[in-house]
Amino acid sequence: MASSYECEDKQARVLECHTYCLERLENDDLSFYVSRKPRSGRMYPFWLDFDACINKFKNIPEKVKLVQRIFKMAETMGAKKIHYILKKEEINNSDNKSDNYK
């Protein structure tokens, strides 16, 4: 019974947080985002960084190139083949290895 209550309570709090964040996004309030630090996970795609000075997201060019390349490869090959090619090039993790791809 206690674990059920805790689960429902946590679910309600998470939903409340997501609703709050969505409302802020709809009002163009990005103040809750922070800049990406090396090797830290953030709640936005790895090819973006947040510039707190101008309160906007900006692209990380080398990572955008990687994403565009993957989408281009996906037109003619499957995920396993793409994975094989990227692994062969030692691009194992888009968050930290894509700097090897220029």
ABEGO torsion letter per residue (X at the ends): XAAAAAAAAAAAAAAAAAAAAAAAAAAGBAAABBBBBBGBBBABBAABBBBAAAGBBBBBAAAAAAAAAAAAAAAABBAAAAAAAAAAAGBABAAAAAAABX
